[in-house]
Amino acid sequence: MKSLITKERFEEIVSKFEHLKPLLVVGDVGIDKYTYGEVKRISPEAPVPVLEVTKEWLKLGLSANISDNLKALNINSTLCGVIGDDQNANIFEMLLEDAELSTWGMVRCDQRPTVFKERVTTMTQQICRIDYESLDYISADVEKRLVDRIVDLSDGHESLILEDYAKGTLSEGLIQKLIAHYNGMNKLVAVDPSRTTPPTFYKGVHLLKPNRVEAEIMVKHLGYTEKKIEKIAEILIEKLAVEKLVVTLGADGMALVDTKVSNEVSFIPTAANEVFDVSGAGDTAIALLVSALQAGATLEEAAWIGNCGSGVVVGKKGTATVNQKELRAFYQTLVQRLNQ
């Protein structure tokens, strides 16, 4: 078990965030709507609860939550993705502008809807989720437009984060073109994978960050039935030519391998204290992992910082972000907790 990152290194790395070159975030994008209220009766029309709505709000969702997290941390980024040519696309771009994020990387497509997810919740539980989306891969024409946009932006950006929610944006061709382009520029490419995307799509990526279930599904897709995390890591690194691997393990923390240092798997414990909602925790983790690495952190140090950020957001309801003040406060609390 790895020891906690020192206060000096934590401060040294986090203090560099606002001075980093912008990151490029590419993936499925959409809108998260939350409809919140109270249930006091059952409908006379059917045996279902009647929600008396008291509050509704919209948030940037899917990959857009990564850029939202980066903005909250004073890290600049540009978001690239595909939206429809519909009213929700207009709302999505408005949400970007409200968050002081650019719309330069958005490509419109009249053949698919803008992804829209509505979560209907009470104080104690989520009643249902309503999804408006297309899972078909983007067309060759849209893919070319998006790749051209990303390549045009790449010179002014440092690391690339590919966030895959399997909504059709990250085709094999697009992923491999971007990995080749960024590898050619000697810049970091990180992938937060989807459990339904063939793992070979990600071959050659610098940093792969699946959760445990995703990692198990990926090795099964590659022809193995391993459950032991050390063997899973060995297979993913060998078969996908991965340099760095971080497997999030929920309550068990994170498993790490940096092949530039060692092929051995190391572990750090979870930082979360209370868990109210895991929505967006993976987005926060990869945003902080990549930012910390770009700031000069080792993979272990970056993992601790990502772990702290995830610990903050799982203590909030809904898709949430973390700022530097919250990140520093959580680190101090974690130090106290681990020293007891």
C-alpha positions in Angstrom: 0.0 0.0 0.0 1.4 3.4 -1.0 1.8 6.2 1.5 -0.1 9.4 1.0 1.4 12.2 -1.2 3.2 14.7 1.0 1.8 18.1 1.6 4.7 19.8 -0.1 4.2 17.8 -3.3 0.5 18.1 -3.2 0.8 21.9 -3.0 3.6 22.1 -5.6 1.5 20.2 -8.2 -1.9 21.8 -7.5 -0.4 25.3 -7.6 0.7 24.7 -11.2 -2.8 24.0 -12.4 -3.8 27.5 -13.5 -0.5 27.8 -15.4 -0.8 24.7 -17.5 -1.3 24.8 -21.2 -4.9 24.0 -22.2 -6.0 20.4 -22.4 -8.2 19.0 -25.2 -11.2 16.9 -24.2 -12.9 14.7 -26.8 -15.9 12.5 -26.5 -19.6 12.1 -26.3 -21.3 15.3 -24.9 -24.8 16.1 -23.7 -27.0 17.7 -21.2 -27.9 16.4 -17.7 -31.3 17.6 -16.5 -32.3 17.0 -12.8 -36.0 17.1 -11.8 -36.3 17.1 -8.1 -39.3 16.9 -5.8 -41.3 15.0 -3.2 -43.6 12.0 -3.5 -46.7 12.2 -1.3 -49.1 10.0 -3.2 -49.6 7.3 -5.8 -51.2 8.1 -9.1 -54.8 7.0 -9.6 -54.0 6.3 -13.2 -51.3 3.6 -12.5 -49.4 2.3 -9.5 -46.6 4.8 -9.9 -45.5 7.7 -7.6 -46.5 11.3 -8.4 -43.6 13.6 -8.1 -44.4 17.1 -6.9 -41.6 19.1 -8.6 -39.8 21.7 -6.4 -36.7 22.3 -8.5 -35.2 21.7 -11.9 -31.8 22.4 -13.3 -29.5 21.7 -16.3 -25.8 20.7 -16.2 -23.1 19.9 -18.7 -23.0 16.2 -19.0 -20.9 13.3 -20.3 -17.5 14.5 -21.5 -18.6 18.1 -21.0 -18.4 17.4 -17.3 -14.6 16.9 -17.6 -14.2 20.4 -19.1 -16.5 21.7 -16.4 -14.3 20.0 -13.7 -11.2 21.5 -15.3 -12.7 24.9 -15.3 -13.6 24.6 -11.6 -10.0 23.8 -11.0 -8.7 26.8 -12.9 -7.4 24.6 -15.8 -8.1 25.7 -19.3 -9.5 23.2 -21.8 -11.3 23.0 -25.1 -14.2 20.5 -25.5 -14.7 18.7 -28.8 -17.7 16.6 -29.7 -20.8 16.2 -31.8 -24.2 17.7 -31.1 -27.4 17.6 -33.0 -28.9 20.5 -35.0 -31.8 20.9 -32.6 -33.0 23.1 -29.7 -31.0 21.1 -27.2 -27.8 21.9 -29.2 -28.5 25.5 -28.7 -29.1 24.9 -24.9 -25.9 22.9 -24.7 -23.8 25.7 -26.3 -25.5 28.2 -24.0 -24.4 26.0 -21.0 -20.9 26.0 -22.3 -20.8 29.8 -22.6 -22.4 30.1 -19.1 -19.5 28.0 -17.8 -17.0 30.2 -19.7 -16.1 27.3 -22.0 -15.7 27.7 -25.8 -17.9 26.2 -28.4 -15.1 26.0 -31.0 -14.8 22.3 -30.8 -18.5 21.5 -31.4 -19.5 19.9 -34.7 -23.2 19.9 -35.5 -25.0 16.9 -37.2 -28.6 17.0 -38.3 -28.7 13.1 -38.4 -28.6 12.6 -34.6 -30.1 14.3 -31.5 -28.1 16.1 -28.9 -27.8 13.7 -26.0 -30.2 14.7 -23.2 -30.6 12.8 -19.9 -33.3 13.6 -17.4 -33.0 12.2 -13.9 -36.1 12.3 -11.8 -35.2 12.3 -8.1 -36.4 12.8 -4.5 -34.2 13.5 -1.5 -33.7 9.8 -0.9 -33.7 8.1 -4.4 -33.7 8.4 -8.1 -37.2 7.4 -9.5 -36.2 7.1 -13.1 -33.9 8.4 -15.9 -35.1 9.4 -19.4 -32.6 9.3 -22.2 -32.7 11.0 -25.6 -29.8 9.8 -27.7 -28.5 7.8 -30.7 -25.9 5.1 -30.2 -25.0 4.8 -33.8 -21.4 5.8 -34.7 -21.0 9.2 -36.4 -20.8 9.1 -40.2 -17.5 9.3 -42.1 -18.2 12.9 -43.0 -18.9 14.0 -39.4 -15.9 12.0 -38.2 -13.6 13.8 -40.7 -15.0 17.2 -39.7 -14.4 16.4 -36.0 -10.9 15.1 -36.6 -10.0 18.1 -38.7 -11.3 20.4 -35.9 -9.3 18.5 -33.2 -6.0 18.5 -35.3 -6.4 22.2 -35.9 -6.7 22.8 -32.2 -3.9 20.4 -31.1 -0.9 22.7 -31.5 -2.3 25.1 -28.8 -3.2 22.3 -26.4 -1.1 19.8 -24.4 -2.6 16.6 -23.3 -5.6 14.8 -24.9 -8.4 13.2 -22.9 -10.7 10.8 -24.7 -13.9 10.2 -22.7 -15.9 7.3 -24.1 -19.6 6.9 -23.1 -20.3 4.7 -26.2 -22.8 7.2 -27.7 -21.2 7.0 -31.1 -18.6 9.8 -31.2 -15.4 7.8 -30.5 -15.2 5.4 -33.5 -12.2 3.2 -34.0 -11.0 5.4 -36.8 -11.3 8.6 -34.9 -9.6 7.2 -31.8 -6.6 5.7 -33.8 -6.2 8.9 -35.8 -6.0 11.0 -32.7 -3.7 8.6 -30.9 -1.3 8.6 -33.9 -1.4 12.4 -34.2 -0.8 13.0 -30.5 1.9 10.3 -30.3 3.6 12.0 -33.2 3.6 15.3 -31.2 4.9 13.4 -28.1 1.9 14.5 -26.1 -0.1 12.5 -23.5 -3.2 10.7 -24.6 -5.5 9.4 -21.8 -8.6 7.3 -22.3 -11.5 6.8 -19.9 -13.0 3.7 -21.7 -16.5 2.4 -22.2 -17.3 -1.2 -21.3 -19.1 -1.7 -24.6 -16.3 -0.4 -26.9 -13.9 -3.0 -28.2 -10.7 -2.5 -26.2 -8.5 -2.7 -29.3 -9.9 0.7 -30.3 -7.7 2.1 -27.6 -4.4 0.4 -28.6 -1.4 2.7 -28.2 -2.8 5.1 -25.7 -0.5 6.5 -23.0 -2.9 6.3 -20.0 -5.9 4.0 -19.7 -8.3 4.5 -16.8 -11.0 1.8 -16.5 -13.0 0.9 -13.4 -12.7 -2.7 -12.2 -15.8 -3.9 -14.0 -14.7 -2.2 -17.3 -11.3 -3.7 -16.9 -12.7 -7.2 -16.4 -14.9 -6.8 -19.5 -12.0 -5.6 -21.5 -9.8 -8.6 -20.8 -12.7 -10.9 -21.5 -13.1 -9.2 -24.8 -9.4 -9.9 -25.4 -10.0 -13.6 -24.8 -9.2 -14.0 -21.1 -11.3 -14.7 -17.9 -9.1 -13.2 -15.3 -10.4 -11.6 -12.1 -7.2 -10.9 -10.3 -6.3 -7.3 -10.8 -2.5 -7.9 -11.2 -3.2 -10.3 -14.1 -5.8 -8.0 -15.6 -3.2 -5.1 -15.6 -0.6 -7.3 -17.2 -3.0 -8.3 -20.1 -4.2 -4.8 -20.7 -0.7 -3.3 -20.8 0.6 -6.1 -23.1 -2.3 -6.4 -25.5 -3.1 -2.6 -25.8 0.5 -1.3 -25.6 -0.4 0.9 -22.7 2.3 2.9 -20.9 0.3 3.9 -17.7 -2.7 2.1 -16.3 -5.0 3.2 -13.5 -7.9 0.9 -12.4 -10.4 2.5 -10.1 -11.6 0.0 -7.5 -14.4 1.9 -5.8 -14.2 1.3 -2.0 -10.9 -0.5 -2.5 -9.1 2.6 -4.0 -7.0 2.4 -7.1 -4.5 0.0 -8.7 -1.6 1.6 -10.6 1.0 0.6 -13.1 3.6 2.9 -14.7 5.7 0.8 -17.1 8.3 3.6 -17.2 8.9 2.9 -13.5 8.0 -0.7 -12.9 5.6 -3.4 -14.2 4.5 -4.1 -10.7 0.9 -3.2 -9.7 0.7 -0.9 -6.7 -2.4 0.2 -4.7 -3.7 3.3 -3.0 -6.7 3.3 -0.7 -9.9 5.1 -1.4 -10.1 8.7 -0.1 -13.9 8.9 0.0 -15.5 9.3 3.4 -19.3 9.5 2.6 -20.8 8.5 -0.7 -24.0 10.2 -1.8 -23.8 10.0 -5.6 -21.1 8.5 -7.8 -22.2 10.4 -10.9 -19.3 12.1 -12.6 -16.6 10.7 -10.1 -14.7 9.1 -13.0 -14.8 12.4 -14.9 -13.2 14.1 -12.0 -10.6 11.4 -11.5 -9.3 11.5 -15.1 -9.4 15.3 -15.2 -7.1 15.5 -12.1 -5.0 12.5 -13.2 -4.1 14.1 -16.5 -3.7 17.6 -15.1 -1.4 16.4 -12.3 0.7 14.4 -14.8 1.0 17.5 -17.0 2.1 19.5 -13.9 5.0 17.1 -13.4 3.5 14.5 -11.0 4.4 10.9 -10.9 1.5 8.5 -11.6 1.2 7.7 -7.9 1.0 11.4 -7.0 -1.5 12.1 -9.7 -3.6 9.1 -8.5 -3.7 10.5 -4.9 -4.8 13.9 -6.2 -7.5 12.3 -8.5 -8.6 10.2 -5.5 -9.0 13.3 -3.4 -11.1 15.0 -6.1 -13.3 11.9 -6.5 -13.8 11.9 -2.7 -15.2 15.4 -2.9 -17.7 14.8 -5.7 -19.1 11.6 -4.4 -20.1 13.5 -1.3 -22.3 15.8 -3.5 -25.6 15.0 -5.2 -25.8 14.8 -9.0 -23.0 15.3 -11.5 -20.6 17.6 -9.6 -17.3 19.4 -9.8 -14.5 20.1 -7.4 -12.5 23.4 -7.0 -9.0 23.9 -5.6 -10.3 25.0 -2.2 -12.4 21.9 -1.8 -9.5 19.7 -3.0 -7.1 21.2 -0.5 -9.6 20.9 2.3 -10.3 17.3 1.5 -6.6 16.5 1.4 -6.2 18.0 4.9 -9.1 16.0 6.2 -7.6 12.8 4.6 -4.2 13.5 6.3 -6.0 13.8 9.7 -8.0 10.6 9.1 -5.0 8.5 8.0 -3.0 9.7 11.0 -5.5 8.7 13.6 
